[in-house]
Amino acid sequence: MKYPEYIEKLKPYIAGKPIEETQREYGVKHVIKLASNENPLGPSPKAVAAMTVAMKDLQLYPDASGFHLRHTLAKHEGVTFDEVVLGNGSNEVIELLIRTFCIPGDLMVTSDSVFAAYPISARIQGVDTIFTRMTQDYRFDLKAMLTQIKKNPRVKLVAIPNPNNPTGTYVPDSELIPFLREVEKIRKGSVHVILDYAYWEYVTAKDMADPIELYKQFDNVSVLKTFSKIYGLGGLRVGYGVMKPELASYVQKVRMPFNVSSLGLVGAQAAMTDTNFIKKSIAVNRAGMKTMSQFYRKAGIPFLPSQGNFFLINTRQGFGIDASEVFIECLKMGLIFRPVVNYGMPEWLRVTIGTAAQNKIAMRAFQKLK
Ligand SMILES: Cc1ncc(COP(=O)(O)O)c(C=O)c1O
């Protein structure tokens, strides 16, 4: 069989190792997974309650327009109903935006070590990605990206997860806003910028504007968010994009009609009202970030400053071995972390923040490896 070259060249997305697989392979009973930036508190209880009630109607197809959830999101974000597009996770919105803007041969500009869904979604659709080098402090180099956008007339899209995963680093307003002003002028505003704020609720940096305020200032910017992180609903697969009505109308035509399940619609909406859970999730993450960063400093394990719910730690400097080895040693102790060799960073291990008890176990394991 002959497949398109861009399909043959595809490298699969590498997901976090599942708990059950680790139990099977390593014969460990109790496994803690801090590998996929999930919420360690579990799912929003209000979401679970609402979905349990909604189960009785599972014979029905979901509301294809996502009416109630989109209305709630529009209110929450201070935009109109027409500006909200739902996706099967924000990953699907990434894919839909690429499909809406690009034809095979077009280009997307982003940085090395960008969240992997971007280049994969592009490649699936025959779109190549131009990666610029990160700055020395592992941040997106917006100047280098701007040069590439100007130079290549087939660039249609720019992807900036802020903060990025797996690095956790971010671009401050002082760099992002002038960059967006420049991009807006290129080829009559036909280059679109995706700002991905999957971790927005965790952000503490003072020099990051509310993404929706940015969105409102620029015609060529979309903002993505997800229910997979702060709301604890990674398994439900619900995310959304905020985009201008004309673009949204095209994306609505490109997506499949029932891309978000009925449980997804109901669960996500209930999760948004779960203020106690949201507050607790933020508090647990802040405390965990503090504990873990203090530990890494004390233990001499270098890490990147992070605005998410995870840290990227340097295992070569911290333990004298590559992350893939630390990963295996930790699996034997019943802990799943995430080596990021597929991001071109073999010395780095991504460690999601857990509950206080989970963090303690993680620190003990790291201490054993020192
Ligand atoms: C930067 C970034 N964007 C998007 C996503 C995907 O989220 P979703 O589960 O909504 O598809 C992730 C998930 O880890 C992420 O790190």
Ligand as a Chemical Component Dictionary entry (heavy atoms), coordinates in Angstrom:
data_LIG
# 
_chem_comp.id                   LIG 
_chem_comp.type                 NON-POLYMER 
_chem_comp.pdbx_formal_charge   0 
_chem_comp.three_letter_code    LIG 
# 
loop_
_chem_comp_atom.comp_id 
_chem_comp_atom.atom_id 
_chem_comp_atom.alt_atom_id 
_chem_comp_atom.type_symbol 
_chem_comp_atom.charge 
_chem_comp_atom.model_Cartn_x 
_chem_comp_atom.model_Cartn_y 
_chem_comp_atom.model_Cartn_z 
_chem_comp_atom.pdbx_ordinal 
LIG C1 C1 C 0 -0.474 23.074 26.170 1  
LIG C2 C2 C 0 -1.566 22.093 26.072 2  
LIG N1 N1 N 0 -2.577 22.325 25.251 3  
LIG C3 C3 C 0 -3.593 21.457 25.115 4  
LIG C4 C4 C 0 -3.616 20.284 25.828 5  
LIG C5 C5 C 0 -4.676 19.278 25.516 6  
LIG O1 O1 O 0 -5.715 19.298 26.272 7  
LIG P1 P1 P 0 -7.033 18.480 25.968 8  
LIG O2 O2 O 0 -7.049 17.393 26.966 9  
LIG O3 O3 O 0 -8.087 19.521 26.167 10 
LIG O4 O4 O 0 -7.043 17.956 24.571 11 
LIG C6 C6 C 0 -2.597 19.980 26.710 12 
LIG C7 C7 C 0 -2.596 18.705 27.442 13 
LIG O5 O5 O 0 -1.728 18.298 28.116 14 
LIG C8 C8 C 0 -1.536 20.908 26.833 15 
LIG O6 O6 O 0 -0.513 20.651 27.630 16 
# 
loop_
_chem_comp_bond.comp_id 
_chem_comp_bond.atom_id_1 
_chem_comp_bond.atom_id_2 
_chem_comp_bond.value_order 
_chem_comp_bond.pdbx_ordinal 
LIG C1 C2 SING 1  
LIG C2 N1 SING 2  
LIG C2 C8 DOUB 3  
LIG N1 C3 DOUB 4  
LIG C3 C4 SING 5  
LIG C4 C5 SING 6  
LIG C4 C6 DOUB 7  
LIG C5 O1 SING 8  
LIG O1 P1 SING 9  
LIG P1 O2 DOUB 10 
LIG P1 O3 SING 11 
LIG P1 O4 SING 12 
LIG C6 C7 SING 13 
LIG C6 C8 SING 14 
LIG C7 O5 DOUB 15 
LIG C8 O6 SING 16 
# 
